[in-house]
């Protein structure tokens, strides 16, 4: 099963899922957003029109909310973190966005209402038993599910920065070393989510697209990015400070204070089957 469920204890899972709520502004500044071409692909696949209702699962600071609502969708956003929810309410005050502070598993949703259900870098935090059943229930017949994540696209073997970074993790946070082997993780992620969606029996064929770009970081902005990852944010604060200090020293000392990272956005899309028993 994809996601952090099963990788850690129930207590740690709960802390990691809520870790993003500590500093919404940091998350919004440090995390790369999503490419415009991805939103174009969702719009075309789902045959969306201005005024269509859309449901967002785990809106965070609004990095997908604002582009979706900016295109004219009427967005209902579910966000478990109260600080994040307040942040998005302020950021989207000029748009047709309604934010509910709740978990997706427990929130009350109208059945069969939405033309689109989407989740940006959040669906892996939804408990497996609720992921597809609740998404399908909220969608109108033929409505679309869109799930997408950003990831670093470089890997061991052709990436000197990655190789040296692993040495830093081996010294400062051994349990996190090697977790960002981009190629193998991407292949695993693609296979797992395609299988999950298909095996739910609630959606038709899965379309997968990937969008590549290069993003430049300074030592400070890359350390800030790492600090927003849940497995980093839940480290002991002193431990995290040491790790991030070592990362900044690496970038400043060995890479001239700047690094360029290849970034990929992976998008999964599927349409709700009107009658799961017949596929029609």
MOZIHU-V31298 format. One record per residue. N is the residue number from 0. RES is the residue in one small letter. SS is DSSP state (@ for helix, = for strand, . for the rest). PHI is phi in degrees with one decimal (999 if undefined). NEAR is the number of other ideal C-beta (glycine too) atoms within 12 Angstrom. Layout:
N_RES_SS_PHI_NEAR, N_RES_SS_PHI_NEAR
This chain:
0_x_._999_19, 1_x_._-71.8_28, 2_x_._106.0_29, 3_x_._-75.3_28, 4_x_=_-63.3_24, 5_x_._94.4_15, 6_x_._-86.0_17, 7_x_=_-149.7_18, 8_x_._-67.7_13, 9_x_@_-60.2_14, 10_x_@_-64.4_11, 11_x_@_-67.2_21, 12_x_@_-58.0_23, 13_x_@_-63.4_20, 14_x_@_-67.6_21, 15_x_@_-66.8_29, 16_x_@_-64.6_33, 17_x_@_-97.0_24, 18_x_@_-63.6_31, 19_x_@_-67.7_39, 20_x_@_-76.3_32, 21_x_@_-65.2_24, 22_x_._-149.4_22, 23_x_@_-58.8_30, 24_x_@_-65.7_23, 25_x_@_-61.1_27, 26_x_@_-58.5_35, 27_x_@_-63.4_28, 28_x_@_-77.6_19, 29_x_@_-86.5_31, 30_x_._-83.6_35, 31_x_._-61.0_33, 32_x_._-79.9_29, 33_x_._-115.9_35, 34_x_._-71.0_28, 35_x_@_-59.5_18, 36_x_@_-62.4_19, 37_x_@_-67.2_36, 38_x_@_-64.2_36, 39_x_@_-58.9_20, 40_x_@_-64.9_27, 41_x_@_-64.2_41, 42_x_@_-58.2_29, 43_x_@_-70.5_19, 44_x_@_-61.1_30, 45_x_@_-84.9_34, 46_x_._52.9_16, 47_x_._-84.0_29, 48_x_._-137.7_16, 49_x_._-54.8_17, 50_x_._96.8_14, 51_x_._-66.1_30, 52_x_=_-83.6_33, 53_x_=_-132.9_45, 54_x_=_-113.1_45, 55_x_=_-108.8_49, 56_x_=_-99.8_44, 57_x_._68.6_46, 58_x_._-76.4_47, 59_x_._56.6_44, 60_x_._-86.8_38, 61_x_._96.9_38, 62_x_._-68.2_42, 63_x_._-106.8_48, 64_x_@_-60.0_46, 65_x_@_-64.8_33, 66_x_@_-63.3_32, 67_x_@_-66.3_46, 68_x_@_-68.0_35, 69_x_@_-64.4_22, 70_x_._-86.5_27, 71_x_._106.8_21, 72_x_._-72.4_38, 73_x_=_-93.5_27, 74_x_=_-97.5_41, 75_x_=_-104.2_36, 76_x_=_-109.8_47, 77_x_=_-106.4_42, 78_x_=_-141.8_45, 79_x_._-74.8_32, 80_x_._-89.2_32, 81_x_@_-68.0_20, 82_x_@_-67.2_26, 83_x_@_-62.0_40, 84_x_@_-59.9_33, 85_x_@_-64.4_21, 86_x_@_-59.8_34, 87_x_@_-68.9_40, 88_x_@_-56.7_27, 89_x_@_-69.1_21, 90_x_@_-65.8_30, 91_x_._-107.8_32, 92_x_._-60.7_17, 93_x_._-90.2_12, 94_x_._-118.6_26, 95_x_._-86.5_24, 96_x_=_-130.5_35, 97_x_=_-118.3_27, 98_x_=_-109.8_37, 99_x_=_-114.4_29, 100_x_=_-87.7_25, 101_x_._-168.3_22, 102_x_._-83.4_26, 103_x_._-63.2_38, 104_x_._-63.8_23, 105_x_._-110.6_15, 106_x_._-71.2_27, 107_x_._-85.7_16, 108_x_._-126.1_28, 109_x_._-70.1_17, 110_x_._-80.0_18, 111_x_._63.5_20, 112_x_._-95.1_21, 113_x_=_-95.5_38, 114_x_=_-78.8_36, 115_x_=_-145.5_42, 116_x_=_-117.2_49, 117_x_=_-139.4_52, 118_x_=_-148.0_42, 119_x_=_-107.0_41, 120_x_._55.9_34, 121_x_._-138.2_38, 122_x_@_-64.8_40, 123_x_@_-69.6_33, 124_x_@_-88.9_37, 125_x_._-83.7_33, 126_x_._-64.0_26, 127_x_@_-53.6_23, 128_x_@_-67.6_14, 129_x_@_-103.1_24, 130_x_@_-53.3_37, 131_x_@_-92.1_36, 132_x_@_-62.5_26, 133_x_@_-72.4_32, 134_x_@_-63.1_39, 135_x_@_-64.8_34, 136_x_@_-63.3_28, 137_x_@_-79.0_37, 138_x_=_-83.1_37, 139_x_=_-72.2_26, 140_x_=_-56.6_23, 141_x_=_81.5_23, 142_x_=_-65.8_36, 143_x_=_-112.1_40, 144_x_=_-105.7_48, 145_x_=_-131.7_49, 146_x_=_-121.1_45, 147_x_=_-148.6_42, 148_x_=_-141.1_40, 149_x_=_-92.1_36, 150_x_=_-155.3_37, 151_x_=_-75.8_36, 152_x_._-99.9_29, 153_x_._-85.4_28, 154_x_._-146.5_26, 155_x_._-59.0_22, 156_x_._98.8_13, 157_x_._-130.7_14, 158_x_._-141.5_23, 159_x_@_-56.7_19, 160_x_@_-63.2_30, 161_x_@_-58.1_29, 162_x_@_-61.2_23, 163_x_@_-71.6_22, 164_x_@_-63.3_40, 165_x_@_-63.4_27, 166_x_@_-67.1_21, 167_x_@_-62.7_30, 168_x_@_-65.3_30, 169_x_@_-61.4_17, 170_x_@_-81.6_20, 171_x_@_-104.8_29, 172_x_._-157.2_29, 173_x_@_-57.1_16, 174_x_@_-64.5_18, 175_x_@_-100.4_27, 176_x_._-63.0_21, 177_x_._78.3_20, 178_x_._-72.3_25, 179_x_._-112.4_29, 180_x_._-69.9_27, 181_x_@_-63.4_31, 182_x_@_-68.2_22, 183_x_@_-65.0_17, 184_x_@_-68.0_24, 185_x_@_-65.6_28, 186_x_@_-63.2_18, 187_x_@_-64.6_19, 188_x_@_-62.6_31, 189_x_@_-59.2_27, 190_x_@_-64.5_20, 191_x_@_-67.3_28, 192_x_@_-73.1_37, 193_x_@_-60.0_25, 194_x_@_-64.1_19, 195_x_@_-59.3_31, 196_x_@_-63.0_34, 197_x_@_-65.8_24, 198_x_@_-72.7_20, 199_x_._-65.0_27, 200_x_._73.1_19, 201_x_._-106.7_31, 202_x_=_-132.6_37, 203_x_._-80.1_27, 204_x_._-56.0_16, 205_x_._-94.5_30, 206_x_=_-102.8_28, 207_x_=_-118.4_30, 208_x_=_-129.9_25, 209_x_=_-131.4_27, 210_x_=_-123.8_28, 211_x_=_-105.8_22, 212_x_=_-159.7_23, 213_x_=_-112.3_17, 214_x_=_-125.3_27, 215_x_=_-96.2_20, 216_x_=_-128.5_30, 217_x_=_-90.4_22, 218_x_@_-59.0_27, 219_x_@_-70.6_23, 220_x_@_-72.1_26, 221_x_@_-72.4_35, 222_x_@_-62.8_32, 223_x_@_-62.7_28, 224_x_@_-58.3_33, 225_x_@_-58.7_39, 226_x_@_-66.4_33, 227_x_@_-87.6_36, 228_x_._-71.8_32, 229_x_@_-63.4_34, 230_x_@_-73.5_29, 231_x_@_-88.5_34, 232_x_@_-62.5_31, 233_x_._-94.6_29, 234_x_._-68.7_27, 235_x_._-55.6_13, 236_x_@_-54.5_14, 237_x_@_-66.0_11, 238_x_@_-63.1_23, 239_x_@_-63.3_28, 240_x_@_-60.4_19, 241_x_@_-62.9_21, 242_x_@_-62.0_33, 243_x_@_-67.1_34, 244_x_@_-61.0_23, 245_x_@_-66.1_28, 246_x_@_-65.1_39, 247_x_@_-62.0_31, 248_x_@_-61.6_24, 249_x_@_-61.2_31, 250_x_@_-66.3_33, 251_x_@_-70.0_20, 252_x_@_-83.4_15, 253_x_@_-110.5_21, 254_x_._-129.1_26, 255_x_._68.0_14, 256_x_._86.4_19, 257_x_=_-140.7_19, 258_x_=_-133.7_33, 259_x_=_-112.8_21, 260_x_=_-117.7_32, 261_x_=_-77.3_28, 262_x_=_-118.3_30, 263_x_=_-127.7_32, 264_x_=_-110.6_37, 265_x_=_-101.2_40, 266_x_=_-121.8_42, 267_x_=_-114.4_42, 268_x_=_-135.4_36, 269_x_=_-155.7_37, 270_x_=_-99.8_30, 271_x_=_-64.7_36, 272_x_._-79.5_26, 273_x_._-61.7_19, 274_x_._-130.9_14, 275_x_._-58.2_20, 276_x_._-79.5_9, 277_x_._-117.3_8, 278_x_._76.4_15, 279_x_._-100.5_11
